[in-house]
Amino acid sequence: MRTTLALGLLAMSIAFAAGCSDDSESNGTAGAAGASGAAGASGAAGASGAAGAAGGDAGPALDPAAICKADYDREVKCGDTPGDETVYVDGCKKRIACWSTLMIPDYINAFFPCAIARECQTSDDDCGGPVYEQQLALPDVKAAFDACMARQEACCDDAGECAFADDLCGLLLITQAGPRAEMAACVAKTACDETASCLDAFLAKYPDCE
């Protein structure tokens, strides 16, 4: 059974392209896969980039209001229809707050300025990518990622239907230590359906990250 783990947190590819979709984001910056984040225009996060091998202890160096306003402006500039500015910005700020409880600051700080600065009709797939490589250099994180990928492959049938998406292993790479341990515990479940259900329950705790 394929789980419904879609939580748009990111349509993270295992090629470590930290980003999202193409330019089809809708209603709210970190709209998971579309997280066309922002800070380039506000300059709020650019400096922090992807520093700190362990993901850093400090919170994201972001100004959510400025980031979300910049993201809204980009949507308008690029010909999208983001709707009411206040609603859009409020939703965006909620998503940033949620990302900040789940993901390492390095990723958030690297992703948003890159995503908001990109040209219209271009993908943000490469935004934050170096942070994936940074995380893979950490033995404990890489071990958790490798175990997740091995489990994901083992939980696919001959038709290619999988109990959970390999994108979640990419998410595991950029989660904070606590959430990463929770995901690893799900991966270690005996049955594939148990793993999928556990991951579903984990993601359900972060509804505002969509």
C-alpha positions in Angstrom: 0.0 0.0 0.0 1.4 3.4 -0.9 1.3 5.8 1.9 -0.2 9.2 1.5 3.0 10.9 2.8 2.7 13.9 0.6 3.2 16.6 3.3 4.6 19.0 0.8 7.4 19.9 3.1 9.6 19.7 0.0 9.3 17.6 -3.0 12.8 16.8 -2.0 14.7 14.7 -4.5 17.2 12.2 -3.4 19.6 13.8 -5.8 19.8 16.3 -2.9 18.2 19.0 -4.8 16.7 20.5 -1.8 14.1 22.4 -3.4 10.7 22.2 -4.5 8.7 22.1 -7.6 9.2 24.3 -10.6 7.7 27.8 -10.6 4.2 26.6 -9.8 4.1 27.5 -6.1 0.8 28.4 -4.7 -0.6 30.3 -1.6 2.3 30.7 0.7 6.0 30.6 0.5 7.3 27.4 2.1 4.3 25.8 0.5 6.3 22.7 0.8 7.1 21.6 -2.6 6.7 25.1 -3.9 8.5 26.8 -1.0 9.5 29.7 -3.1 10.8 31.1 0.1 12.4 34.4 0.1 15.0 36.5 1.6 16.9 37.5 -1.4 14.9 40.6 -1.7 14.9 41.2 2.0 18.5 40.1 2.5 17.3 38.5 5.7 19.0 35.2 5.4 21.6 35.3 2.8 24.6 35.6 5.1 24.0 32.5 7.1 23.9 30.1 4.2 24.9 26.6 4.9 27.4 27.0 7.7 27.8 24.6 10.6 28.4 21.0 9.8 25.9 19.8 12.4 23.1 22.1 11.2 23.8 24.8 13.7 22.3 25.4 17.1 21.0 28.8 16.5 17.6 29.3 14.9 17.2 30.4 11.4 18.5 33.9 10.7 15.3 34.9 9.0 12.8 37.8 9.2 9.6 35.9 8.3 7.6 39.1 7.5 10.2 40.5 5.1 10.8 37.1 3.5 7.1 36.4 3.0 6.5 39.9 1.6 9.4 39.4 -0.8 8.0 36.0 -1.8 4.6 37.6 -2.5 6.2 40.3 -4.6 8.1 37.7 -6.6 4.9 35.8 -7.3 3.2 38.9 -8.6 6.3 39.9 -10.6 6.4 36.4 -12.2 2.8 36.7 -13.3 1.3 34.3 -10.7 -1.9 35.0 -8.8 -1.0 34.7 -5.1 -4.3 36.2 -4.0 -4.8 38.5 -1.0 -1.4 39.7 0.3 -2.2 39.5 4.0 -3.6 35.9 3.7 -0.6 34.8 1.6 2.0 36.4 4.0 0.3 35.0 7.1 0.3 31.5 5.6 3.9 31.9 4.6 4.9 32.9 8.1 3.2 29.9 9.6 5.1 27.6 7.3 8.4 29.2 8.1 7.6 28.8 11.8 6.8 25.1 11.2 9.9 24.5 9.1 11.9 26.0 12.0 10.7 23.4 14.4 11.5 20.5 12.0 14.5 21.4 9.8 18.0 22.4 10.6 18.7 26.2 10.5 21.4 25.8 7.8 18.9 24.4 5.3 16.3 27.1 6.0 18.9 29.9 5.8 20.3 28.5 2.6 17.0 27.8 0.8 15.0 30.9 1.1 17.4 33.5 -0.3 18.2 31.3 -3.2 14.6 30.5 -4.0 13.4 34.1 -3.9 16.3 35.3 -6.0 15.8 32.9 -8.9 14.5 34.0 -12.2 10.8 33.5 -13.1 9.9 30.1 -14.6 13.0 28.5 -13.1 13.1 25.7 -10.6 14.4 26.0 -7.0 15.6 22.4 -7.0 19.2 23.4 -6.4 18.4 25.7 -3.5 19.9 24.3 -0.3 21.6 21.5 -2.1 25.0 22.0 -0.5 23.4 21.5 2.9 22.5 17.9 1.9 26.1 17.2 1.1 27.2 18.8 4.3 24.8 16.5 6.2 26.0 13.4 4.4 29.5 14.2 5.7 28.2 13.5 9.2 28.5 9.8 10.0 25.4 9.5 12.2 23.2 11.4 9.7 24.6 9.4 6.7 23.9 6.1 8.5 20.3 7.1 9.2 19.9 8.2 5.6 21.4 5.0 4.2 19.2 2.9 6.4 16.2 4.9 5.2 17.1 4.4 1.6 17.7 0.7 2.1 14.4 0.3 3.9 12.5 2.3 1.2 13.8 0.1 -1.5 13.0 -3.1 0.4 9.4 -1.8 0.9 8.8 -1.5 -2.9 7.0 -4.3 -4.8 7.7 -5.7 -8.2 5.4 -3.1 -9.8 7.4 -0.2 -8.2 4.7 0.6 -5.6 6.5 1.6 -2.4 5.2 1.9 1.2 6.8 5.3 1.4 8.5 7.8 -0.9 12.3 8.0 -1.0 11.8 11.8 -0.7 11.3 11.2 3.0 14.9 10.0 3.3 16.0 13.3 1.8 13.8 15.1 4.4 15.5 13.0 7.1 18.9 14.5 6.1 17.8 18.0 6.9 15.7 17.4 10.0 16.9 18.4 13.5 18.2 15.7 15.7 15.0 15.0 17.6 12.7 14.7 14.5 15.5 12.7 12.7 15.5 10.2 15.6 11.8 9.8 15.3 12.0 9.2 11.6 14.8 6.6 12.1 12.7 4.8 14.7 9.9 4.6 12.0 12.4 3.2 9.5 13.4 0.5 12.0 9.9 -0.9 12.3 9.6 -4.6 11.3 6.8 -4.4 8.8 6.7 -2.0 5.9 3.1 -0.9 6.6 4.2 -0.1 10.2 7.0 2.0 8.9 4.6 3.8 6.5 2.0 4.4 9.2 4.7 5.6 11.6 6.0 8.1 9.1 2.5 9.3 8.3 1.9 9.9 12.0 5.2 11.8 12.2 4.4 14.1 9.4 0.9 14.7 10.7 2.5 16.5 13.6 3.7 19.3 11.2 0.5 20.3 9.3 1.6 23.9 9.0 4.7 22.9 7.1 2.6 22.1 4.0 
